[in-house]
Amino acid sequence: MLVVGVAFVVGYWLVSVFLPLLRGRTPAADAPADAPSPSDGAAPPPRWFEVLEVQESASREEIVAAYKRRISQYHPDKVQHLGPELVALAEQHAREINAAYDTALRLRGPR
């Protein structure tokens, strides 16, 4: 029984380590999004105007129009029928777009 138990644990460990590598991901890529990222030259997060695809000097109206255009592409309700992976990706993009929009409006100040 001990041998079977050890074999099960070692097999589980091998699968959990090597299966993501076979799929082209590293175990660190499966970490939660709010986990601290390694500082080994990882790319900085995109700035708000890159996410919204506008110029940094864009007006408030241009920002609102760009937000509406971008959020309509990635809104989770529009992709719910495509599968769980795409829904999760759309939710991530929607969070990035919302954060960029909030940052842009905060930088523009009150109307």
N, C-alpha and C positions, 0 to 999 in steps of 0.2 A: 504494500500500500504506500509506503514511503517513497519508493521509486516512482510509482505512478503519479503521486502528488508532486514530486520534484520535476518530473517530466512535463506535467501540465503547466506548472509555473514557468519553467524555462521556455516552453513552447509559446505560451501567452506573451512572454517578454519578447521573444524573437519576432512574433507576428506584429506586435505593437511598435517595434522599432523599425523593422524592415518593410512592412507593407506601405507606410507612407512614402518611404524612399522609392519604392517601385512605382508608386503613382506620381512621382515627380515632386513630392513635397518633403520638406524637412519636418522633424518633430516640432521645431520651434514655430513653424507656420500654423500648426494646429493649436497654438496657445491662444488664450482669449484676447480679444481686441484691446482690452484695457490693461493688459500686461505690459510692463515696461519693455520697450524695444531695445535690442542690443545696439551698442554704439560702435559697431564695426563698419562704419561707413554707410549705414542705411540711409536711403534717400529721405530728405525732410518731407513732411506732409505738404501737399499742395496748398498754395495760398488761395484766399477766398476768390480772387478774380480769375484764377486759373480754373477753379472748380465751376464757377458760374459762366466761364468762357466770355468774359467781358474785359475791357481795359480797366486798369487800376483807377483811372480818372473818370469812370462811367458815372452818369447821373443816377439819381434815385430811381427814375422811371426806367432807365435801361437795366438797372439791377433787378427791379421787380419783374420786368419782362423776361429777362434771362432766367430768373428763378422759376417762373411759371413754366417756361419752355423746358428747363432741365428736370424739374420735379415731375412733369407729366411723362417724361421718358422712363423714369425709374420708380414711379409710385408703386408700392407693393400690391395695391389692389388691382393694378392692371396686369401684373405678372403672376398672380396667385395660381393660375392654371398651368404654369410652365414647369412646376416641380420645386421641391424644397431647396435645392441648391441655388436656383435662379431667384427664388423669393428672398433667400438670405442675402444674396448679392445685391438685389434691388433695395432691400432694407438698409444695407450698409451704404450704398450710394445715396439713398434718400437722407440718411443721417448726415453724411458729408455735405450734401447740398444745403440742408437746413442749417447746419453749423456755419457754412460759408455765408449764407444769406443773413443770419443773425449778426455775424461779424461785420458784414458790409453795412448793414443798417446802423449798427452801433457806431461805426466809424463815421458815418455820414451825419450822425446827430439827429435831433428831433426835426420834424418838418418845419 
